[in-house]
Amino acid sequence: GQGKTRGTVAITEIELCTNQSLCCIIPNSSVMSDYLYYHLKLRYEEMRNLAGIAEGRGGLNLKLIQGIRILVPSKADQEEFITFARQSDKSKYLIANALISSSNQKQYIGEKYE
């Protein structure tokens, strides 16, 4: 299969146990976790492509993850990037909801007057 979640990233806020299909990255003190999250989130396609060249079942493994180079700017620049990325996510969410709402209204109006 395509491994729908392959290459996706998340931040956990609780201690948890995982299976062998998940990789945990704990940033050092020079990297803000939200910066790392958004940085890797933007590289989703790149990580999926890395998984495609892996031997065996085509998953991301520790060796591939360790090979991903991360640009680490100053903390101030990381904070600026985080703010921008959060606003971008918020805007995408608002636009998607507006499109869904608009589509639902058109469907309702169409059904009402047909």
C-alpha positions, 0 to 999 in steps of 0.5 A: 500500500501507499502507507497513508501516514508515511511522512506525516509528523505530529507533536505529542504532549503526553508520554506514550508507547508506539510500535516499530512504525513510528519514529520519535525525534527529540530536538536538542536545545537549539531547535524548538519543537514547533519549528522542527514540526513545521519544518518537517511538515513542509517536507512531507513529499520529500520524506514520502519519496525517501520512503519509496527508495527504502529497501523492503516494504518501502517505509521510512527507517531510522537511517533515512530519518537520520539523513534528513538535514535540518536548517537551524536558524536562530531562535528568533527566526524559528519563532518567526517561522512558527508564527507564520506557519501557524497563521498559514495553517489557520488560514487554510482551515478557515478557507477550507471551512468557507468552501465547505460551507459555501458548497453545502449552501449551494447544495441546499439551495439547489435541492430546495428550488429544483 
